[in-house]
Amino acid sequence: MKKLEGVPALVLCALLWSTGGILIKLVEWNPFAIAASRSIVAGLFISILMRRKPFFVVRTNTPSASNAKTAGNAIAANNAVSQKGTIDRHATLNLWLAGICYALTMILYVLGNKMTTAANTILLEYTSPIYIIMFGPAILGEKNKISDYISVVVVLCGMVLFFSEGLETGNMAGNVIAALSGVSFGFCTIFMRNQSPDRSINSFQLAHLITFVSCVPFAFIYGMPSGMSCVGLVLLGIFQIGIPSVLYSVGLKNVRALTATFISMIEPLMNPVWVMIFNGETPSWQCLVGGSLILGCMGVRAVLARQKAT
């Protein structure tokens, strides 16, 4: 996993996130049931893959944790820290804030899709860089640059162009909910980044648990899913949010919160690509121009970052 740290992990994460539109077609069930089911699958998958169980408080280092770290066993160290020692209130607060924000992002996205257009929902969710550029410096100490402000403007213009054909006035309540998903996604990235590198994955575990508990009461209103739907739910849980949760936490270790959000915009950009591949639909010129603006902006930022590093 170390080879995937940083940008490569975030790119792969966004690509896997983007498969949701395809995989969701395999599932015939209500949105809340889908959210609950894929989250419980994702949570179990992460726990098995990372060999760590969810925990609800973070504790300071103990002798057993220190010994585990000395021996190079990060998983054992993490479990030891979560079980013994004095409660670290600051770390626990970040754990919960990140978990709640990501859970809200998933739930609000489902609600937004039901109450307004898909284009409105995606566009408003990806206003998250605005909140990172506003609050990131105060919380994370990551100073904004002139290029950051320019990038946010260019990317948002690209997003408006990209989704211009599907944008509508829509239901005002739905638009507000979709906009709130952008707020929660922005703060989720901030609080994930504000944790020690090996703990952000625990916030994802907590988020999937919160989502499951919140949505499961609505899961069985419309009956049980078919066999094919169950297959789709497992694929969604593992490939669309399970593996990406791990990749996002790994990617955030050495990438700024704002940069991570820009990279995650590969997710909506890939949707028309998958549609073109599987359905033969050709993207509009607005879609192509908007996508080119966003990708061009990310490319320029990557080149400038590499030049600065050398």
N, C-alpha and C positions, 0 to 999 in steps of 0.2 A: 504493500500500500504506500510505502514511502516514495516510490518512484512516481506516484500519482499526486503527490502533494502539490498544492498551489493551483495554477491555471489549468493544467490537464485534468485534474480531478473535477474542477468546476465545469469545464466544457463537457466532460462525459456525463456529469450529473444533469446538466441542462438537456442534453440529448435524450437521456432516459426519461426525464420529466415529460418531454415532448411526446412520448409514446402514449400518453394518457388518452388522447383523442381517438387513437386507433383501438387500444385495448378496451376502452369503455364501450365500444360498439358490440363487444362480446357479451356484455352484461345487460340483462333485462330486469331491472329492479329499481326501486326509488333511490334518489340521490343520497339521502341520509343513510340508507342501508349500505350503499356502496362505500360511503365515507367511513362508516363504522367497521365494515368488514375488511377493507383494504388496510385500515390502520391497525387492526389487531393482527393481521397477517404480517404487516411490516414490522410491528413491534416485536413479535415473536422471532421473526427472521433476524432482526438486528441483535437481539439478545443471544441467539444461537451463534451467529456469525462472529460477534465481538466477545462472546463468552462473558458477558456481564449482565446482571439483572438490573432492572430499573431501581433507582433509589430516589428518595424524596428530600433528603438533606445532604449537604456536603460537610464533611468533618475535616479538621486539621490533620496533618501527618501524624502517624503513630509509629512506634518502632517496627511493627510488622509491615507497614507501608514503606518505610524507609528501606528496610531489608529487601523488600520485593523490588524496589526501584534500583537498589544497588545490584541486585541479581539480574536486572534487565527485564523483569517481568512487569510490563506496564499494566496488563489486565489485572494481575493479582494486586498490584499497588492501588489501582483504582478501587477495587472491591474492598480492600483493607481500609482505605480512606473513608469509604462510604459507610462503614460499619462501626468504627471505633474513633475515639478522640472527641475533642470539643467541636461543637457545631460552628462552622464558618458561615456567619450570617450573610456576608457580602456574596460569597460564592453560591450559597443556597438561593439568595434572592435572584441572582442572574440565571441560575438553573431554572427556576420557576417562571421568571419573566420570559425567557426565551421559549420555554415549552408552551406557555399559555399563548404567546404571540403566534407561534407556528400552528398550534391547534386552531386558533381563531382564523388564521389565513386559510386553512383547509375548509373550515366550516363556512366562513363567509363567502368563499369562492363558490361552494355548492349553492348557498342561498342566492348569491348574485346571479348565477346562471339560471336559476328558476324564475327570477323576478325581472331580469333585463336581458338584453342580447348578449351572446357570447363575446362579441367584439368589444362591447362596452365593458364587460367584466374583466377581460384580459388587459385591455388598455388601462383601466383604472387600477388594477392590481399592480401593474408595472410602473405606477407613479412612485414606487417605493424609493428610488434614488433621491427624490426631493426631501424625504424625511431623514435619510441618512446624511445628506449634505447639510441639513439644518441642525440635527441633534448629534451626529457622529462625533464632531470635534469636542463637544462638551463631555460626552460619556466615554469616548474611546481615546481622546487626545490625538486623533488622526487629523492633522490640519488639512483644510481644503486648499487647493491650488486654483489659479485662474482656469487652467485646463479642465478642472473638475466641473466648474460652472458651465463652461462652454459645452462640455460633453453631455451634461444633463439636458441642456436646451436642444442640442442636436439629436440626442437619442429620443427625447419626447416628441420632437417634430417627426422623426422617422416612424415612431409608433403610431402617431395620428395618421400619417400617410398610409402606413401598412394596413391599418384596420378601417380606413376611410369608407370603404364600400359597405361594411357591416355596421357602421356607427348609426345609431338612431337616438332620438330623444329618450325613448325607453321609459320604464317605470321609475319615477324619482326615488322611491324607497329602494328599489333594486340598485340604482346607480350609487346611492349613498352607501349601501352595504358593500358594493364592489370597491368603492373608494376606501372604505375602512379596511378592506383586505390589503390594499396598498400600504396603509399605515402599519398594520400588524406585520406585514412581510418586511417592511423597512426596519421596524424595531426588533423583529426576530433576528435579522442579520446582525444588528448592533449588539444585542445581548449575547448572541452566539459568539461573536468576535470578542466580547468582553470577558469570556471565560478562559481558563487555562486550556491549552490545545487539546488535552486528552479528555475533556469533560463535556464538550459541546454535543457529542453523540448522546449523552445521557438526557439532554434536553429534548432531543428527537424522540427518544424512548418515552419520556414523560408526555410529549405532545401527542403521540399516537395513542397513549393510554387515555388522555383527556378527551381526544376526539371520539374514541370508541365509547367511552362512558356517556358522553354527551349525545351521541347519535344513535346508539343501540336501541333506545326506547322506540324509535321510529322505524326500526329495521323490519319488523314483521307485520306492519300495517297492511301491506299489499301481498302477503303470502311469502312462500319460500322461493328462492331462485332455482332455475333449471341447472342441469349438470354442466352445460356449456357456460352458464353464467358463473358458476362456482370456479371453473377453470380460469375465466377472465378475472375474477376477484383475486385469485392466487397470483396470477401474472401481474396484476396491478399492484398488489401488496409488496411483491418481491422486486419487480423490475422498474415499476414506475415511481414508487416512493421509498421502498426499503433500501435498495442499493444506493439511490441518490442521497438519502439521508446520511449514509456513511460517507459518501464522496463529498458532500457539502461541508460536513464537519472537518474532514481532512483538508479540503481546499482552503478553508478559512484560517488554517494555521499560519500561513505566511502571505495572505493576500488581504489588502485593505477591504473594508466592508463595502465601500462604494464600487470598487472594481469587481468584487464578487457579484454585486447586483447587476452590473452591466453585462457580465458574462452569462448570468442566468437568463438574460433576454434572448439567448439562443433558443430557449424553449418555445416561445410563441412564433419565432421566425421559422422554426422547423415544421410547424403545423401544415402550412400550404405545401411544403415539400413532400410530406407523407401523403397528403391528399393527391398530389400530382402523381406520385409513384403508384399508389394503390387504386386511385379512382380515375386517373387520367385527366384531372381538371387542371387547366393552365392558370397560374396566378395572374392577376391584373397588373397593369403597369404601375399603379399606385403601390401595390404590394411589393413589386420588385424594387422600385425607387426607395421606398421606406426601409425595406430590409437592407438595401445597399448602404443607405445612410448609417444605419445602426452598426452593421458589420464594419464599414469603413472607419467609423469612429473608434470602435474597439481595436481595430487593426493599428490605427495611428497611435492610440494609447499604448499598445503593446510594444511598438517600435520605439517610442520615446522612452518607455520604462527600461527597455533593454539597453538603449544608448546611454541612459543615465547610470545603469548598473556597471557598464564597461568604462 
